[in-house]
Amino acid sequence: MSGAVLEVESLTRKFGAVVANDGIGLRVHAGEVVGLLGHNGAGKTTLVSQVVGLLRPHGGSIAVAGADAVADPATARRCVALQPQSQAPLDGLTPKTAIEIAGRLRGMSRADARSAARALADELDIGEWFNRQATPGGGLSGGVRRLTAFAMAAVAPVPLIVLDEPTNDVDAGRRRRLWRTVRRLADDGAGVLLVTHNVAEAERVVDSLVVLDHGRVVAAGSPSHLRGSGAEDLQLEISLHSDHADPSESLPEAPIAITRRVRSGRRMLLTLAARDAEAAVAWATALRSSDQIEGYALAPATLEDAYLAATGVASTNTAGGAADV
Ligand SMILES: Nc1ncnc2c1ncn2[C@@H]1O[C@H](COP(=O)(O)OP(=O)(O)OP(=O)(O)O)[C@@H](O)[C@H]1O
């Protein structure tokens, strides 16, 4: 893997008393997809706005393809393509025109922009609407507008592509196509910073993840590193009755070693080793039979419980040691 196309060091940005970014450090290398995860208000958009030169940091540094994005935002901006979280203003344009213009603005010839736009429309399966004009509040659906904005960011080769929630409003089939295209862009040599809430989808496409919470990096690494696994780890998801105010007190002790325990609303996510699968099922079945829980499901451990634990949704995080339940 070649050099870093994004290097962020000790980045700090405040809004009055709110520290939106608090000493953030992260790197994206050419050929790599890095996911930036975090709840609402974690500081993701603030970070992206500084990377693309829309907001000045109060401390720290940002280098995009070697250019100092704070001292020389214009040069840095030429090296980064952004798909913003808000919908692109497309009214009066067709997807074809919008994508071609984006390519031309990045220095592509007319012919190259035209063929790259067509290829992306095929890749994302939006050919049906390629020549349909967007009108104020109509013409194109939210999903097609989102895919068009993605294609505008992806049309020309740039060192760094920043995608802020690119799959909002996009249907399941086209979301899969979009993730394939993201992977292709990285395989073609771009570094991709992918901002998302969708932990499960991010897991399928990213090489590494940075988790933000209250403006700070609270976890970073590859999906398997963050899962803390154990590909053999399992996750027991227990659905609690709505009247169980504090289930950790009312549930009987588990006859299994729980390595991580997260509560999210009425869901308890318990991580355990595969060798305890039989005991876990017997235990959960007994709880359900005696109506102490609503139901349960056992599946391979995912990144989601690790993410919830890192961002403090957990009622308990006992990674590495057994916990009683
Ligand atoms: N222009 C602003 N003025 C005042 N406060 C702001 C401004 N922009 C962001 N903030 C605050 O900074 C913090 C981080 O916001 P930011 O938009 O970066 O979070 P986010 O992770 O992108 O959230 P979301 O997932 O909802 O888009 C929040 O507390 C937010 O209220």
The ligand as an SDF file (V2000), in Angstrom:
LIG
                    3D

 31 33  0  0  0  0  0  0  0  0999 V2000
  -22.1720   25.4050   12.8270 N   0  0  0  0  0  0  0  0  0  0  0  0
  -22.2920   24.9360   14.0690 C   0  0  0  0  0  0  0  0  0  0  0  0
  -22.6030   25.7330   15.0910 N   0  0  0  0  0  0  0  0  0  0  0  0
  -22.7000   25.2560   16.3470 C   0  0  0  0  0  0  0  0  0  0  0  0
  -22.5140   23.9780   16.6920 N   0  0  0  0  0  0  0  0  0  0  0  0
  -22.2080   23.1150   15.7050 C   0  0  0  0  0  0  0  0  0  0  0  0
  -22.0950   23.5390   14.3440 C   0  0  0  0  0  0  0  0  0  0  0  0
  -21.7560   22.4620   13.5860 N   0  0  0  0  0  0  0  0  0  0  0  0
  -21.7060   21.4090   14.4340 C   0  0  0  0  0  0  0  0  0  0  0  0
  -21.9730   21.8120   15.7010 N   0  0  0  0  0  0  0  0  0  0  0  0
  -21.9680   20.9490   16.8840 C   0  0  0  0  0  0  0  0  0  0  0  0
  -20.7590   20.1960   16.8830 O   0  0  0  0  0  0  0  0  0  0  0  0
  -21.0020   18.8520   17.2870 C   0  0  0  0  0  0  0  0  0  0  0  0
  -20.5770   17.9050   16.1550 C   0  0  0  0  0  0  0  0  0  0  0  0
  -21.4710   18.0680   15.0530 O   0  0  0  0  0  0  0  0  0  0  0  0
  -21.2800   17.3120   13.6520 P   0  0  0  0  0  0  0  0  0  0  0  0
  -22.3060   17.8520   12.7200 O   0  0  0  0  0  0  0  0  0  0  0  0
  -19.8500   17.4050   13.2470 O   0  0  0  0  0  0  0  0  0  0  0  0
  -21.6250   15.8070   14.0660 O   0  0  0  0  0  0  0  0  0  0  0  0
  -21.8920   14.5530   13.1120 P   0  0  0  0  0  0  0  0  0  0  0  0
  -21.1490   13.4170   13.6890 O   0  0  0  0  0  0  0  0  0  0  0  0
  -21.6050   14.8900   11.6910 O   0  0  0  0  0  0  0  0  0  0  0  0
  -23.4530   14.3290   13.3030 O   0  0  0  0  0  0  0  0  0  0  0  0
  -24.5530   13.7250   12.2550 P   0  0  0  0  0  0  0  0  0  0  0  0
  -24.2890   12.2540   12.1900 O   0  0  0  0  0  0  0  0  0  0  0  0
  -25.8410   14.0350   12.9270 O   0  0  0  0  0  0  0  0  0  0  0  0
  -24.3780   14.4120   10.9460 O   0  0  0  0  0  0  0  0  0  0  0  0
  -22.4820   18.7660   17.6320 C   0  0  0  0  0  0  0  0  0  0  0  0
  -22.6010   18.9670   19.0190 O   0  0  0  0  0  0  0  0  0  0  0  0
  -23.0820   19.9230   16.8600 C   0  0  0  0  0  0  0  0  0  0  0  0
  -24.2480   20.3980   17.5110 O   0  0  0  0  0  0  0  0  0  0  0  0
  1  2  1  0
  2  3  1  0
  2  7  2  0
  3  4  2  0
  4  5  1  0
  5  6  2  0
  6  7  1  0
  6 10  1  0
  7  8  1  0
  8  9  2  0
  9 10  1  0
 10 11  1  0
 11 12  1  0
 11 30  1  0
 12 13  1  0
 13 14  1  0
 13 28  1  0
 14 15  1  0
 15 16  1  0
 16 17  2  0
 16 18  1  0
 16 19  1  0
 19 20  1  0
 20 21  2  0
 20 22  1  0
 20 23  1  0
 23 24  1  0
 24 25  2  0
 24 26  1  0
 24 27  1  0
 28 29  1  0
 28 30  1  0
 30 31  1  0
M  END
$$$$
